[in-house]
Amino acid sequence: MFRTTTTILAISLAALMAVQAGAKELGTYGAVYPIAEPDALKELKAKAARVDWSKMFSRDRMTGKIRGYRPKDLRKLPVARHDRTFLVDMSYTLDRDIPDGKGGILYQKGYTFNPLDYISFNRALVIIDGSDRRQVEWFQRSPWRKDMNAMLLLSGGSWSKIGERLKRPVFYADRLMVTRLKLQAVPSVAVRTGRFMEVREYAVR
């Protein structure tokens, strides 16, 4: 039951996952699979056993790959021209059945729910374009600069350069996050307000 419920939340909260690791951990690397049958698990384990992990995770290989990492679906957002605030309904409708792990269906395709009804989410999501000097300086002056509970996400720019400059973890706002939060301009800050996410755009002057 716990694993199935976690799967449901993961589907709708990909844009709200609060990563607790350092800046070099930019989400999940590699393929992500649904709950698999025993035979499928054996096949995956067999494939994993054939991989030369020492070579795959060598320091030189990982340093170059991680520092230059950028999501393929990264969407550069325009600069906010005016201050404005709007609410986003995070309700999500399943596009597939969720199994109960016992051969039945726990939640059917078409089931709609609001993930904020089931989780505690108290982190501010600060989204900027890291390639825009004005937005980086805006963040440095903002109250979120020293708030390590706030997540800094980029719609553009290099996470490694911004992370080194600000001395804090930096992540990317991929297309799914942009879509789920209905982001239209940056800098923006998204915080939870009851059953909604409140998004506030700031005009950089």
C-alpha distance (Angstrom), angle and dihedral (degrees) to the residues before:
residue distance angle dihedral
M1 . . .
F2 3.81 . .
R3 3.81 92.9 .
T4 3.80 91.9 48.3
T5 3.79 93.7 48.6
T6 3.79 89.5 48.6
T7 3.81 89.2 53.4
I8 3.80 90.9 53.9
L9 3.78 93.2 50.3
A10 3.78 92.0 46.2
I11 3.79 91.1 57.2
S12 3.78 93.8 56.9
L13 3.79 99.9 30.2
A14 3.77 101.1 52.6
A15 3.78 85.3 112.9
L16 3.78 93.4 50.8
M17 3.78 103.7 43.3
A18 3.79 108.0 135.3
V19 3.77 104.6 -142.5
Q20 3.80 110.0 -151.1
A21 3.81 97.6 -169.8
G22 3.79 130.3 89.8
A23 3.77 126.9 -78.5
K24 3.78 93.8 -88.8
E25 3.78 91.2 64.6
L26 3.78 101.4 78.9
G27 3.78 100.0 177.0
T28 3.79 125.6 -73.7
Y29 3.78 120.4 -18.7
G30 3.80 119.6 -152.2
A31 3.77 130.8 14.5
V32 3.79 122.6 -30.2
Y33 3.78 116.6 -146.0
P34 3.81 132.9 -163.6
I35 3.80 120.4 -121.0
A36 3.79 103.0 -57.0
E37 3.77 133.5 -148.2
P38 3.86 116.6 -112.2
D39 3.81 93.7 -100.9
A40 3.79 91.6 52.3
L41 3.79 90.9 49.9
K42 3.79 90.9 52.6
E43 3.80 89.8 51.5
L44 3.81 91.9 50.7
K45 3.80 91.9 48.2
A46 3.80 90.2 50.0
K47 3.81 91.1 52.2
A48 3.79 91.5 47.3
A49 3.81 90.2 51.5
R50 3.82 89.9 58.3
V51 3.80 93.9 55.7
D52 3.80 119.6 98.0
W53 3.80 95.2 -131.4
S54 3.81 94.7 179.2
K55 3.79 89.2 60.3
M56 3.80 93.9 39.6
F57 3.82 92.7 55.2
S58 3.78 99.3 35.2
R59 3.81 112.6 147.0
D60 3.81 95.3 -115.9
R61 3.80 93.5 47.4
M62 3.80 95.2 47.4
T63 3.81 95.8 42.7
G64 3.78 92.0 53.9
K65 3.79 94.0 42.5
I66 3.78 96.7 46.4
R67 3.80 97.5 43.1
G68 3.78 90.8 50.8
Y69 3.80 94.8 41.2
R70 3.78 118.0 131.0
P71 3.83 127.7 160.4
K72 3.78 114.0 -107.5
D73 3.79 89.8 -136.4
L74 3.81 95.7 50.1
R75 3.80 108.3 143.8
K76 3.79 118.7 -154.7
L77 3.80 109.8 -139.4
P78 3.82 126.0 -151.4
V79 3.79 123.2 -110.6
A80 3.81 115.4 -91.0
R81 3.80 111.0 -108.3
H82 3.79 97.2 -170.8
D83 3.80 137.3 23.8
R84 3.77 110.5 -106.2
T85 3.80 140.1 155.0
F86 3.80 131.2 -151.8
L87 3.80 138.6 167.9
V88 3.80 124.6 -120.1
D89 3.79 122.4 -153.1
M90 3.81 106.1 -140.1
S91 3.82 94.5 -162.3
Y92 3.78 111.7 138.6
T93 3.80 132.8 -161.6
L94 3.80 116.8 -147.6
D95 3.79 114.4 -119.3
R96 3.81 92.7 -162.6
D97 3.78 140.5 28.6
I98 3.80 117.3 -88.5
P99 3.84 111.0 -140.8
D100 3.78 121.7 -139.0
G101 3.80 93.0 -139.5
K102 3.80 91.5 -113.2
G103 3.77 99.6 81.9
G104 3.79 95.2 -85.5
I105 3.81 137.3 92.0
L106 3.79 120.3 -97.4
Y107 3.80 96.9 -177.3
Q108 3.80 123.5 13.2
K109 3.77 127.0 -136.6
G110 3.80 108.1 -87.8
Y111 3.81 94.6 36.9
T112 3.82 109.6 140.9
F113 3.78 125.0 -154.0
N114 3.80 141.1 153.8
P115 3.83 110.8 -120.9
L116 3.81 90.2 -154.9
D117 3.80 86.8 70.0
Y118 3.80 89.0 65.2
I119 3.78 107.3 36.2
S120 3.77 140.3 52.0
F121 3.81 110.6 -124.5
N122 3.80 116.9 171.7
R123 3.78 102.6 153.9
A124 3.78 125.2 113.1
L125 3.81 115.1 -129.8
V126 3.81 110.5 -147.2
I127 3.80 113.6 -167.1
I128 3.81 122.2 -168.4
D129 3.79 139.1 155.9
G130 3.80 102.8 -108.5
S131 3.82 91.6 -159.3
D132 3.82 90.5 63.2
R133 3.82 110.0 83.9
R134 3.81 91.9 -159.5
Q135 3.80 92.2 57.8
V136 3.79 93.2 47.8
E137 3.80 89.9 51.1
W138 3.81 89.5 46.3
F139 3.80 89.2 56.0
Q140 3.79 91.3 48.6
R141 3.81 89.3 56.1
S142 3.80 94.1 42.8
P143 3.84 126.1 99.0
W144 3.82 88.6 -115.1
R145 3.81 93.0 65.0
K146 3.80 93.0 88.6
D147 3.80 96.5 27.8
M148 3.80 103.8 103.0
N149 3.80 89.4 -174.6
A150 3.80 88.0 67.4
M151 3.80 116.7 87.5
L152 3.80 116.9 -137.2
L153 3.80 112.6 -149.4
L154 3.78 130.0 -177.7
S155 3.79 129.5 -140.9
G156 3.80 88.2 -174.4
G157 3.79 141.2 0.9
S158 3.80 132.8 54.0
W159 3.80 117.8 -50.4
S160 3.81 92.1 -157.5
K161 3.81 94.9 52.9
I162 3.80 93.3 45.5
G163 3.79 91.6 44.7
E164 3.81 91.8 52.0
R165 3.79 91.7 47.0
L166 3.80 95.5 48.0
K167 3.81 96.7 33.3
R168 3.80 93.2 -133.7
P169 3.83 139.9 98.4
V170 3.79 114.3 -77.0
F171 3.80 128.3 -168.6
Y172 3.80 139.2 179.1
A173 3.79 128.6 -104.2
D174 3.79 100.7 -137.4
R175 3.80 126.1 -162.4
L176 3.81 93.2 -90.1
M177 3.80 92.0 55.7
V178 3.80 92.2 45.8
T179 3.80 90.1 50.9
R180 3.81 97.2 44.5
L181 3.82 93.1 48.6
K182 3.82 92.5 39.7
L183 3.80 90.1 -129.3
Q184 3.78 113.5 -174.8
A185 3.80 105.4 164.2
V186 3.79 141.9 12.9
P187 2.93 147.9 -88.7
S188 3.79 90.9 45.7
V189 3.79 133.9 158.8
A190 3.81 122.3 -155.2
V191 3.80 121.1 -163.2
R192 3.76 133.0 166.9
T193 3.80 118.0 -98.9
G194 3.78 109.3 -179.0
R195 3.81 108.7 -66.3
F196 3.81 92.4 -10.3
M197 3.78 139.5 66.9
E198 3.78 112.5 -124.5
V199 3.80 114.1 -145.9
R200 3.78 119.7 -163.0
E201 3.79 122.3 -170.7
Y202 3.80 119.2 -154.7
A203 3.78 123.8 -153.5
V204 3.80 107.9 -136.8
R205 3.78 108.3 -137.0
